[in-house]
Amino acid sequence: MSQERIRWSQKSLSDLVAYFHGEIEPALRRAGHETGKPPTYQDLLETGNGGIQYALREHHDRTLREFFVEDVGLTEEDDTESSIPTDDEGVQEEIDAYLHALATRKDLAESTIRTRRYRLKTYVDLYLDYHGEASFVDAVQDESNRTAEIQRNLDVFDHMHQEFAASSCVKYHGAVSAFYEHLLRRSKAAFNPVRDFTDEYDWRVGEPDNPALSPAQVSRLVDAVETPAEEIVVYALCAWGLRRGEVASLHSSQLDLSGSEAVIHFDDGRKNGPGSVSVLYGRPILEDRVALLGERSHWNGYLLPSGAAASGHVTGQTVQNRFQRICERSDVRVRGETPVSKMGRRFWYSTYSAVVEDLVTGIEGVAADQGSADASVVLANYVSQEKQRELRRNAMRERLAAAFDGQNRDDAHSDHRI
């Protein structure tokens, strides 16, 4: 391990991959951790490499799992041929046959095959989330299904467009389109429903994909809200770090308001995230919303209910539209354009990352006294998990309060750039 503090933020994605193979993997092996599959965050923290999580999230729009599976090429134990998330045997068989063809006819590396499988698994998982079944192999065999199947796939890629980096969207689209082209070559499909999707989206690669709102811009959004529903949108995205789909479907049954700290639970887990979210700031907003809606005689429990939707709640696109109207009303721009909802969520992640970096920096003096090369090692070994959690949360509350209470308005009218 280098005797200097690791400058995670200065490393490119390829630098991080090389650093994993050259430094992190040997350190994990020396510490007795199992290698060959994705390490946990705790594994990384114990070897002084916890900072990689925040560099991936902040600078490369990656979760640890995405990085280790897609970029490094590691695989989890259950990442086998039988793990495509569908009960449709036709889909399972065709994906297996496609990957087998890649391995035997194109002689692709095992890590490349694993990456293709991972991307197709993600696609199938999202398709199931939106449509409840994954019978898309049968659907593309009949030309009469073209219009409907294109729309079904647009639903899936709309989600990717909002939640993934542009570079990731390009990769997922390439993997899915290649699978459909395989079916076409085998005369098992009449059309490729995603073939022209690169013309549908502005997936510009080579520039930062997910800029964050600044604290000053969040302050302006708070000032500009006109209804309790709009207030929930701003707080849920920027103060609680939820995805727009999670905001749209937020239900009172997910809320635990009994303790000193409000918690939002996600019983089925969250994609690339924890199963619960602590409300570190804005609890009164949440409580007031529940109380207001609770006065209705036929409230269905959703915090953003919709009588017109079969689901009983608004859609993610509606959340997006409301967020953008607030941005337009408050004259907030990012790179000269109206921000999208994920930039609000990105503010939460950027703020949290800064808090963690400050925590590590603040303990560097102790690290030097202990003769440690990396402050995060001292943080892991000498500061209890409970104390770390307390420090992070207190600092996060202070930063969120500064933004939402309007203490960062000096650059409020600026066109925030990353």
MOPEPE-V644361 format. One record per residue. N is the residue number from 1. RES is the residue in three letters. PHI is phi in radians with two decimals (999 if undefined). PSI is psi in degrees with one decimal (* if undefined). OMEGA is omega in degrees with one decimal (none if undefined). Layout:
BEGIN
[[N RES PHI PSI OMEGA] [N RES PHI PSI OMEGA]]
END
This chain:
BEGIN
[[1 MET 999 136.7 179.9] [2 SER -1.06 147.6 179.2] [3 GLN -1.41 -1.9 176.2] [4 GLU -1.80 155.7 176.7] [5 ARG -1.07 136.3 -177.7] [6 ILE -1.22 124.8 -180.0] [7 ARG -1.62 76.2 -174.8] [8 TRP -1.00 -41.8 -174.1] [9 SER -1.16 -17.4 -178.5] [10 GLN -1.61 -2.5 -177.5] [11 LYS -1.62 134.1 173.1] [12 SER -1.28 171.5 179.3] [13 LEU -1.07 -42.2 178.7] [14 SER -1.16 -33.2 176.0] [15 ASP -1.10 -41.2 -178.5] [16 LEU -1.18 -38.7 176.7] [17 VAL -1.07 -46.7 179.6] [18 ALA -1.11 -38.8 -179.9] [19 TYR -1.17 -36.0 177.2] [20 PHE -1.06 -49.6 -177.4] [21 HIS -1.18 -37.1 -174.5] [22 GLY -1.48 -30.0 -173.3] [23 GLU -2.17 -49.7 -173.1] [24 ILE -1.22 -47.8 -177.5] [25 GLU -1.05 -46.1 176.0] [26 PRO -1.07 -36.9 179.2] [27 ALA -1.15 -39.6 177.2] [28 LEU -1.11 -41.6 -179.5] [29 ARG -1.12 -43.0 180.0] [30 ARG -1.13 -32.7 -178.6] [31 ALA -1.43 -0.8 176.9] [32 GLY 1.52 11.1 178.4] [33 HIS -1.46 148.7 178.1] [34 GLU -1.21 133.9 177.1] [35 THR -1.94 167.7 -178.8] [36 GLY 1.73 -12.4 173.7] [37 LYS -2.36 161.6 -175.5] [38 PRO -0.98 126.0 175.7] [39 PRO -1.27 157.0 175.8] [40 THR -1.43 166.9 176.9] [41 TYR -1.08 -36.9 179.2] [42 GLN -1.13 -39.1 175.8] [43 ASP -1.00 -45.3 -179.0] [44 LEU -1.15 -41.6 -178.8] [45 LEU -1.09 -40.9 -177.4] [46 GLU -1.18 -20.9 178.5] [47 THR -1.81 11.9 175.8] [48 GLY 1.41 20.2 -176.5] [49 ASN -2.10 21.1 -178.5] [50 GLY -1.09 -24.5 -177.8] [51 GLY -1.12 -17.0 -179.0] [52 ILE -1.14 -30.8 -179.0] [53 GLN -1.05 -42.1 -176.0] [54 TYR -1.36 -31.5 174.9] [55 ALA -1.15 -41.8 179.2] [56 LEU -1.13 -44.4 -176.9] [57 ARG -1.23 -41.6 -174.0] [58 GLU -1.39 -41.6 -170.1] [59 HIS -1.88 -16.0 -175.5] [60 HIS -2.26 4.7 178.0] [61 ASP 0.89 47.2 -179.8] [62 ARG -2.19 143.8 164.8] [63 THR -1.53 166.9 176.6] [64 LEU -1.02 -43.9 -177.5] [65 ARG -1.09 -44.9 178.8] [66 GLU -1.05 -42.2 -178.9] [67 PHE -1.11 -49.0 -175.7] [68 PHE -1.22 -33.8 -178.6] [69 VAL -1.45 -49.3 -172.5] [70 GLU -1.45 -40.9 -173.1] [71 ASP -1.65 -44.0 -179.3] [72 VAL -1.45 -33.5 178.3] [73 GLY 1.64 17.7 176.2] [74 LEU -1.40 165.4 -179.6] [75 THR -2.44 148.2 176.6] [76 GLU -1.45 161.6 -175.8] [77 GLU -1.06 -33.4 -177.8] [78 ASP -1.60 8.4 -179.1] [79 ASP -1.47 67.0 -175.6] [80 THR -1.99 179.0 -178.1] [81 GLU -1.07 -27.4 -176.2] [82 SER -1.51 3.9 -170.8] [83 SER -1.72 7.7 172.8] [84 ILE -1.11 126.2 -170.0] [85 PRO -1.36 66.7 177.4] [86 THR -2.65 148.3 175.0] [87 ASP -1.59 -3.6 -179.9] [88 ASP -1.37 108.4 -176.6] [89 GLU -1.12 -31.2 179.0] [90 GLY -1.10 -43.4 178.0] [91 VAL -1.12 -48.0 180.0] [92 GLN -1.00 -47.8 -177.2] [93 GLU -1.13 -40.9 -178.0] [94 GLU -1.22 -37.8 177.0] [95 ILE -1.16 -42.1 177.7] [96 ASP -1.07 -43.7 -179.4] [97 ALA -1.13 -39.3 179.2] [98 TYR -1.11 -46.8 -179.1] [99 LEU -1.17 -36.1 177.0] [100 HIS -1.11 -40.3 178.4] [101 ALA -1.11 -39.9 177.7] [102 LEU -1.08 -41.6 -176.6] [103 ALA -1.23 -38.3 -173.7] [104 THR -1.61 -34.0 -175.6] [105 ARG -1.69 -29.7 179.3] [106 LYS -1.81 -5.6 176.0] [107 ASP 0.95 42.6 179.7] [108 LEU -1.34 151.7 179.8] [109 ALA -1.14 152.9 -179.4] [110 GLU -1.04 -37.5 179.2] [111 SER -1.11 -35.4 178.2] [112 THR -1.18 -39.9 178.4] [113 ILE -1.13 -41.7 178.2] [114 ARG -1.07 -40.4 179.5] [115 THR -1.12 -43.9 177.5] [116 ARG -1.05 -43.4 179.7] [117 ARG -1.08 -43.2 -179.5] [118 TYR -1.04 -43.8 -179.1] [119 ARG -1.19 -39.0 177.6] [120 LEU -1.20 -36.3 176.1] [121 LYS -1.07 -43.5 179.3] [122 THR -1.08 -42.2 178.8] [123 TYR -1.08 -47.7 -179.9] [124 VAL -1.08 -41.0 -179.5] [125 ASP -1.07 -45.4 179.0] [126 LEU -1.18 -38.8 178.7] [127 TYR -1.05 -42.9 177.6] [128 LEU -1.12 -41.5 179.6] [129 ASP -1.00 -40.7 -175.0] [130 TYR -1.51 -31.0 -170.5] [131 HIS -2.15 -3.2 172.6] [132 GLY 1.32 -5.6 177.8] [133 GLU -2.72 158.5 -177.6] [134 ALA -2.15 53.5 -178.5] [135 SER -1.63 34.5 -173.5] [136 PHE -1.25 -21.0 176.3] [137 VAL -1.16 -45.1 176.1] [138 ASP -1.12 -38.3 -174.5] [139 ALA -1.11 -36.5 -175.4] [140 VAL -1.45 2.1 177.7] [141 GLN -1.43 -16.0 -176.6] [142 ASP -2.05 118.6 -178.1] [143 GLU -0.99 -28.5 -178.4] [144 SER -1.16 -15.3 179.8] [145 ASN -1.57 -0.2 -171.7] [146 ARG -0.95 -53.3 -176.2] [147 THR -1.05 -46.7 -178.3] [148 ALA -1.16 -39.3 -176.2] [149 GLU -1.29 -33.3 173.9] [150 ILE -1.07 -43.1 179.9] [151 GLN -1.14 -39.6 179.2] [152 ARG -1.09 -39.5 178.3] [153 ASN -1.27 -32.3 174.9] [154 LEU -1.07 -36.8 176.4] [155 ASP -1.01 -43.5 -179.0] [156 VAL -1.16 -47.3 -176.2] [157 PHE -1.34 -22.4 170.9] [158 ASP -1.07 -40.8 177.4] [159 HIS -1.10 -47.7 179.0] [160 MET -1.04 -41.2 -178.1] [161 HIS -1.05 -35.2 -178.1] [162 GLN -1.48 -29.6 -171.4] [163 GLU -1.83 -22.2 -176.0] [164 PHE -1.89 160.0 173.3] [165 ALA -1.18 155.7 180.0] [166 ALA -1.01 -40.6 -180.0] [167 SER -1.09 -36.8 177.8] [168 SER -1.21 -40.1 178.5] [169 CYS -1.03 -42.2 178.7] [170 VAL -1.05 -42.7 -179.0] [171 LYS -1.17 -44.3 179.6] [172 TYR -1.12 -43.1 179.0] [173 HIS -1.07 -42.1 179.6] [174 GLY -1.06 -41.8 -179.7] [175 ALA -1.17 -43.4 -178.6] [176 VAL -1.21 -44.4 180.0] [177 SER -1.09 -39.7 179.0] [178 ALA -1.11 -36.0 177.0] [179 PHE -1.12 -44.9 179.3] [180 TYR -1.16 -35.9 177.0] [181 GLU -1.13 -35.1 174.7] [182 HIS -1.05 -44.5 178.4] [183 LEU -1.11 -37.9 177.8] [184 LEU -1.09 -43.8 -179.7] [185 ARG -1.12 -27.9 179.0] [186 ARG -1.57 4.8 -176.7] [187 SER 1.04 32.5 176.9] [188 LYS -1.85 6.0 177.3] [189 ALA -2.56 146.2 178.0] [190 ALA -1.66 -14.9 -177.6] [191 PHE -2.83 160.3 174.3] [192 ASN -1.85 107.1 -173.4] [193 PRO -1.22 -13.7 -177.4] [194 VAL -1.97 8.2 -171.4] [195 ARG -0.96 -43.5 -173.6] [196 ASP -1.73 18.7 -174.3] [197 PHE -1.21 -21.7 177.7] [198 THR -1.15 -19.8 175.8] [199 ASP -1.48 -14.6 -179.0] [200 GLU -1.44 -29.7 -170.9] [201 TYR -2.12 155.2 178.5] [202 ASP -1.72 71.9 -178.1] [203 TRP -1.58 72.7 178.3] [204 ARG -1.40 122.9 -178.4] [205 VAL -1.86 145.4 177.2] [206 GLY 1.94 0.9 175.4] [207 GLU -2.39 161.4 180.0] [208 PRO -0.96 130.6 -173.2] [209 ASP -1.60 -32.6 -170.6] [210 ASN -2.25 72.3 176.3] [211 PRO -1.14 157.6 179.9] [212 ALA -1.88 153.1 169.9] [213 LEU -1.18 151.7 175.7] [214 SER -1.50 162.2 175.6] [215 PRO -0.98 -37.6 179.9] [216 ALA -1.13 -39.0 179.8] [217 GLN -1.20 -37.4 175.4] [218 VAL -1.07 -40.0 177.3] [219 SER -1.01 -41.6 -179.7] [220 ARG -1.18 -36.7 177.8] [221 LEU -1.10 -42.5 178.9] [222 VAL -1.04 -41.6 179.5] [223 ASP -1.16 -26.7 -171.9] [224 ALA -1.59 -10.6 -177.9] [225 VAL -1.14 143.4 -175.9] [226 GLU -2.06 -14.2 -177.8] [227 THR -2.40 159.2 175.4] [228 PRO -1.04 -33.2 178.8] [229 ALA -1.15 -41.7 177.0] [230 GLU -1.14 -37.0 179.8] [231 GLU -1.09 -41.8 177.8] [232 ILE -1.08 -40.4 -180.0] [233 VAL -1.04 -47.8 -177.7] [234 VAL -1.15 -45.4 -178.8] [235 TYR -1.19 -41.9 -177.7] [236 ALA -1.11 -38.7 -179.9] [237 LEU -1.35 -49.9 -169.3] [238 CYS -1.60 -30.0 -177.3] [239 ALA -1.74 -26.0 -177.1] [240 TRP -1.98 -8.7 174.2] [241 GLY 1.22 30.1 -179.2] [242 LEU -1.47 155.3 171.3] [243 ARG -1.34 158.9 -175.8] [244 ARG -1.10 -35.4 177.7] [245 GLY -1.16 -35.4 177.5] [246 GLU -1.21 -34.9 176.4] [247 VAL -1.14 -45.2 -177.0] [248 ALA -1.06 -38.9 -173.8] [249 SER -1.79 12.1 -178.2] [250 LEU -1.05 125.9 -174.1] [251 HIS -2.12 149.0 -177.8] [252 SER -1.06 -26.9 179.6] [253 SER -1.19 -16.2 178.6] [254 GLN -1.47 -9.7 -172.0] [255 LEU -1.67 133.8 171.7] [256 ASP -2.05 103.9 -177.2] [257 LEU -1.88 16.7 -173.6] [258 SER -1.46 -26.0 -176.0] [259 GLY -1.66 -173.8 179.3] [260 SER -1.24 -21.2 179.7] [261 GLU -2.17 121.7 178.8] [262 ALA -1.21 144.4 -178.4] [263 VAL -2.32 139.5 173.8] [264 ILE -1.88 121.4 -176.8] [265 HIS -1.74 144.6 173.4] [266 PHE -2.15 96.9 -171.9] [267 ASP -1.04 -34.5 -178.4] [268 ASP -1.59 11.1 -177.7] [269 GLY 1.37 174.9 178.6] [270 ARG -2.20 147.7 176.5] [271 LYS -1.14 124.2 176.1] [272 ASN 1.02 34.0 -179.2] [273 GLY -2.84 178.0 -176.9] [274 PRO -1.29 169.9 -179.9] [275 GLY -1.51 -2.0 177.6] [276 SER -2.63 157.1 -179.5] [277 VAL -2.27 127.0 176.6] [278 SER -1.45 135.0 177.9] [279 VAL -1.55 92.4 -176.2] [280 LEU -1.37 -21.2 -179.8] [281 TYR -2.60 139.7 176.1] [282 GLY 1.66 18.5 178.8] [283 ARG -0.98 -42.4 179.1] [284 PRO -1.02 -33.4 178.3] [285 ILE -1.10 -42.3 179.2] [286 LEU -1.16 -46.2 -179.0] [287 GLU -1.14 -40.7 179.5] [288 ASP -1.13 -37.4 -179.8] [289 ARG -1.14 -43.3 178.8] [290 VAL -1.12 -41.8 -179.7] [291 ALA -1.14 -42.2 -179.1] [292 LEU -1.11 -48.2 -178.9] [293 LEU -1.23 -29.9 180.0] [294 GLY -1.13 -17.6 177.8] [295 GLU -1.34 -13.8 178.6] [296 ARG -1.30 143.5 -176.6] [297 SER -1.26 -27.5 -176.7] [298 HIS -2.23 45.3 179.5] [299 TRP -1.29 133.3 -178.0] [300 ASN -1.57 1.3 175.5] [301 GLY 1.72 -14.3 -179.8] [302 TYR -1.39 140.5 -179.5] [303 LEU -1.31 -20.4 173.3] [304 LEU -2.23 71.9 -174.9] [305 PRO -1.25 156.5 175.9] [306 SER -2.48 120.2 177.9] [307 GLY -1.30 -17.0 -176.7] [308 ALA -1.55 -18.8 -175.3] [309 ALA -1.67 140.3 178.9] [310 ALA -1.09 -29.9 -179.6] [311 SER -1.24 -22.0 -177.1] [312 GLY 1.59 -4.4 179.7] [313 HIS -2.40 166.7 -179.7] [314 VAL -1.20 166.8 178.1] [315 THR -1.60 166.8 175.5] [316 GLY -1.07 -34.2 178.6] [317 GLN -1.15 -34.8 176.7] [318 THR -1.13 -40.7 175.5] [319 VAL -1.05 -44.2 177.7] [320 GLN -1.02 -46.9 -178.5] [321 ASN -1.09 -42.9 -179.8] [322 ARG -1.13 -42.1 178.9] [323 PHE -1.06 -43.1 -178.1] [324 GLN -1.22 -32.9 176.0] [325 ARG -1.13 -39.6 177.5] [326 ILE -1.12 -40.9 178.5] [327 CYS -1.09 -42.9 179.9] [328 GLU -1.15 -40.1 -179.5] [329 ARG -1.14 -34.5 -177.6] [330 SER -1.65 3.0 178.6] [331 ASP 1.02 41.2 175.6] [332 VAL -1.66 127.4 -179.9] [333 ARG -2.27 149.2 172.7] [334 VAL -2.23 119.8 -175.2] [335 ARG 0.93 36.4 175.7] [336 GLY 1.41 1.9 -176.7] [337 GLU -2.16 161.1 176.9] [338 THR -1.17 126.8 -178.3] [339 PRO -1.10 157.0 173.2] [340 VAL -1.83 167.2 -170.5] [341 SER -1.06 -34.4 -177.2] [342 LYS -1.17 -17.6 175.8] [343 MET -1.26 -28.0 173.5] [344 GLY -1.22 -45.0 177.2] [345 ARG -1.11 -35.6 179.1] [346 ARG -1.11 -32.2 176.2] [347 PHE -1.02 -42.7 179.9] [348 TRP -1.07 -47.8 -178.6] [349 TYR -1.13 -41.4 179.3] [350 SER -1.09 -41.6 179.2] [351 THR -1.13 -44.3 -179.8] [352 TYR -1.13 -41.2 178.8] [353 SER -1.07 -41.6 179.2] [354 ALA -1.12 -38.3 178.4] [355 VAL -1.08 -45.4 -178.9] [356 VAL -1.14 -43.1 178.8] [357 GLU -1.07 -41.0 179.1] [358 ASP -1.13 -37.7 -179.9] [359 LEU -1.11 -43.1 178.7] [360 VAL -1.16 -43.5 179.8] [361 THR -1.07 -39.1 -177.8] [362 GLY -1.16 -19.6 -178.3] [363 ILE -1.79 6.2 -178.5] [364 GLU -1.08 -33.3 177.8] [365 GLY -1.10 -41.2 177.0] [366 VAL -1.12 -40.1 179.9] [367 ALA -1.06 -41.9 179.6] [368 ALA -1.11 -40.9 179.4] [369 ASP -1.13 -31.2 -179.1] [370 GLN -1.52 -3.4 -179.5] [371 GLY 1.26 26.2 -178.9] [372 SER -1.65 142.4 -179.2] [373 ALA -1.37 -21.1 -173.7] [374 ASP -2.35 124.0 -178.3] [375 ALA -1.07 -30.7 -178.1] [376 SER -1.14 -24.5 176.4] [377 VAL -1.17 -44.8 177.9] [378 VAL -1.11 -40.9 179.4] [379 LEU -1.03 -42.5 -178.3] [380 ALA -1.26 -37.5 -171.4] [381 ASN -1.58 -27.5 -172.1] [382 TYR -2.03 -11.3 178.2] [383 VAL -2.02 122.0 -175.8] [384 SER -1.08 155.6 177.4] [385 GLN -1.02 -39.5 179.6] [386 GLU -1.10 -42.7 -179.9] [387 LYS -1.20 -40.5 176.8] [388 GLN -1.01 -45.1 -179.6] [389 ARG -1.06 -43.5 179.4] [390 GLU -1.09 -45.1 -179.3] [391 LEU -1.09 -45.0 179.7] [392 ARG -1.07 -46.8 -175.1] [393 ARG -1.19 -40.5 178.6] [394 ASN -1.11 -43.7 179.7] [395 ALA -1.16 -37.3 179.7] [396 MET -1.16 -42.0 177.8] [397 ARG -1.03 -42.9 -178.9] [398 GLU -1.10 -42.6 -178.3] [399 ARG -1.22 -39.9 177.8] [400 LEU -1.14 -41.5 178.7] [401 ALA -1.07 -40.6 179.9] [402 ALA -1.06 -38.7 179.8] [403 ALA -1.31 -50.1 -173.4] [404 PHE -1.31 -24.0 177.7] [405 ASP -1.59 2.6 172.8] [406 GLY 1.42 30.7 179.6] [407 GLN -1.59 6.6 -177.5] [408 ASN -2.27 51.9 -172.5] [409 ARG -1.73 1.0 -175.4] [410 ASP -1.04 -38.5 -179.1] [411 ASP -1.86 25.7 -171.4] [412 ALA -1.08 -28.9 -177.9] [413 HIS -1.63 0.7 -175.0] [414 SER -1.34 156.9 174.0] [415 ASP -1.52 92.3 -172.9] [416 HIS -1.10 127.5 -179.4] [417 ARG -2.17 149.2 178.1] [418 ILE -1.95 * none]]
END
